[in-house]
Amino acid sequence: MAVVLMSSRYAFNVGRAFRISIASCSGKKYSSSQEWDAVPFDEVKRFIVDCMVKVGTKRSHSELLADNLATADHRGHYSHGLNRLDMYVHDIQSGITVSEKEPTVLQELAATAYVDGQNLLGPVVGNFCMKLAIQKAEQVGVGWVVAKGSNHYGIAGWYAMQASKKGLLGMSFTNTSPLQVPTRARKAILGTNPLSLAAPAGDGDSFVLDMATSTAALGKIELHDRKQIPIPDGWGVDSNGKMSNDPKPVLDGGGLMPLGGSEVTGGYKGYGLAMLVEIFCGILGGAAYGPNIRRWKNTDRVANLGQCFIAINPDAFAPGFEVRMKDLIDTCRELKPAEGCDKVLVAGDPERQHIDMCQKRGGIPYHPNQIKYGKDLAAKLAVEPFKLC
Amino acid sequence: MAVVLMSSRYAFNVGRAFRISIASCSGKKYSSSQEWDAVPFDEVKRFIVDCMVKVGTKRSHSELLADNLATADHRGHYSHGLNRLDMYVHDIQSGITVSEKEPTVLQELAATAYVDGQNLLGPVVGNFCMKLAIQKAEQVGVGWVVAKGSNHYGIAGWYAMQASKKGLLGMSFTNTSPLQVPTRARKAILGTNPLSLAAPAGDGDSFVLDMATSTAALGKIELHDRKQIPIPDGWGVDSNGKMSNDPKPVLDGGGLMPLGGSEVTGGYKGYGLAMLVEIFCGILGGAAYGPNIRRWKNTDRVANLGQCFIAINPDAFAPGFEVRMKDLIDTCRELKPAEGCDKVLVAGDPERQHIDMCQKRGGIPYHPNQIKYGKDLAAKLAVEPFKLC
């Protein structure tokens, strides 16, 4: 046995972080719990629509936002659902995001369109763009639509799934406020820059990848900080650009690491992917990009986000796409798990599990803090609070 | 101070792996050295063409292969250059790859084409497809071409750069023999599945991302094994699907981990990306996919790889793409590095450094083993060996 001496805090971090990082699997555990109250899906949407309409948002725009946010919660992505409603309400109230216009097409070719989001709500811009991409894919095989002048648009997967529900492949990307630190740097100049791909697999089955290009979301680090537990390797760096297993220095002047973590574990690849997303969004779109996107939670100027929406028609290629897709994802699911691991999943399966759980509950379970937050918002806006199951 | 007791081998691994993984940067060091002999770029190509023609390959096909392989070495990706020549020579000699045909278009729409690679050399198929994608992008904004019946095609970036050299964005993807183990699994059923994006930035500058979706390439692990040094976290798993810092169990029945490494450090994201590449290649293309692709180095049956080639016309979107692209990459390069780190780079910069070094040497430097390998192959095929600088 070798004896390794290290400072106690460091040892704690080494022990915890290393034990966490060497496990090949850890099972994404949803925080939703049997003790929480649940709200029916349609009631969540009703509540969101009422709040947004109350502050002057067009009903059709409110409905698009409500569908995206409720879908996020339904899929277990609570950070991007009801949790963000007050932000959207405030954006409309302040006028920093508008509702009295519609997106416009600035330029169009058979397979592409360049759209001005006109500073409308993200889901309004995204829904317009993805519809257009789908039309083009049905006509010429691919539709590739880029927007400038957009805003935060909820979960990227919602847009991709609009295409997969129609038997097409769908992709969506957005840039975001800078939070991610490029490999070897110390300053966050790129967004979490998510990408999404949804592909149909027949019989209601599908592959749905919806992922930030940073290793972890800011929210996960904030949660670890609140619970006072260390974060694993590869999640965040401090203000000197040094990887930290302590969440505090990351949240205080540090930033998110790209997927892959440090350089030797592949972080330059995640950084390359974050750049790919920015290229499709801010650079192609002539929108704000990189460090000149307004800071997260800062609404003194318009966001002018760039977003990209792609639809691909599998009928333009080899017949039988869905059969092969189903075969591949079932092959993955049937793989023998590694020692100590749960069942092998494919992208979209954790969300399916959450949706099944909601089905059994008769609605979406929310943490008591979120129930209270919803009641407070209802009172503040004089809107009917959501009814529980 | 806390005292942490662990087995000596483990401590060695913990110490080494942890020290390696906590450094935010480590500088990708090229193995090319001042003491190595160098071969002029055109002479490398001449040699490759002569070898391939000698065993019956069409001259035009040989030239495409030679350009891809020499470019790989020029860019410092030695594993995919001259190093692979004997494999291509053997493929043609054995007839498992052919040369007496040309790729054919099976189906075509304005923005897409579905191509039969006819079991030709990968670079022949890829060159045909990317040319077609570029034409379509110039006409309708995007060209998206998928091929089945292809073979190993060298570096993905070579295809993407054909588009960026013409002022377009280019992407390429290929599936490969299974080497990557999905998150929570123990068996390798996906390929290294690389993706590539090249975007022009004016004045000969560009962004060129060319990356496998596994954390590391098999070759890197083999190198560590030969040098008897541990591998960092997130590179490989043993045959039980457990992460290993010892290269031997990885090479002996184990496999490569997806980008992100273990589940908690984001490995399910790299696994999702490997699936994305397979969806674009084997699934869209009706080619071999996943576990049914023949094993690496096994040539008893055709490969029938799937590949995808995309070209995007930036003029279909916001004017001034190259100016913004240049601004973003220069912004990254000018970032203050983290403590102890070298200059911040963007994807394509390490390759640029290698090319500059070759320029100064008057040719591509090769390890003595590769020089010998070239001489042996020349003797075996009765071809003029390459002249050194």
Interface residues (C-beta under 8 A of the other chain):
Chain A: M1 A2 V3 V4 L5 M6 S7 S8 A11 F12 V14 G15 F18 I20 S21 I22 A23 S24 C25 S26 G27 K28 Q107 L109 A110 A111 T112 Y114 K136 Q139 V140 G141 V142 W144 V146 K148 L169 P182 T183 R184 A185 R186 K187 I189 L197 A199 F207 L209 M211 T215 A216 P232 D233 G234 W235 V237 N240 G241 K242 M243 L259 G260 G261 S262 E263 V264 T265 G266 G267 Y268 K269 G270 Y271 G272 L273 M275 L276 E278 I279 G282 I283 L284 G285 G286 A287 Y289 G290 P291 I312 N313 P314 A316 F317 A318 P319 G320 F321 R324 M325 L328 T331 C332 L335 K336 P337 A338 E339 C341 D342 K343 V344 L345 V346 A347
Chain B: M1 A2 V3 V4 L5 M6 S7 S8 A11 F12 V14 G15 F18 I20 S21 I22 A23 S24 C25 S26 G27 K28 Q107 L109 A110 A111 T112 Y114 K136 Q139 V140 G141 V142 W144 V146 K148 L169 P182 T183 R184 A185 R186 K187 I189 L197 A199 F207 L209 M211 T215 A216 P232 D233 G234 W235 V237 N240 G241 K242 M243 L259 G260 G261 S262 E263 V264 T265 G266 G267 Y268 K269 G270 Y271 G272 L273 M275 L276 E278 I279 G282 I283 L284 G285 G286 A287 Y289 G290 P291 I312 N313 P314 A316 F317 A318 P319 G320 F321 R324 M325 L328 T331 C332 L335 K336 P337 A338 E339 C341 D342 K343 V344 L345 V346 A347
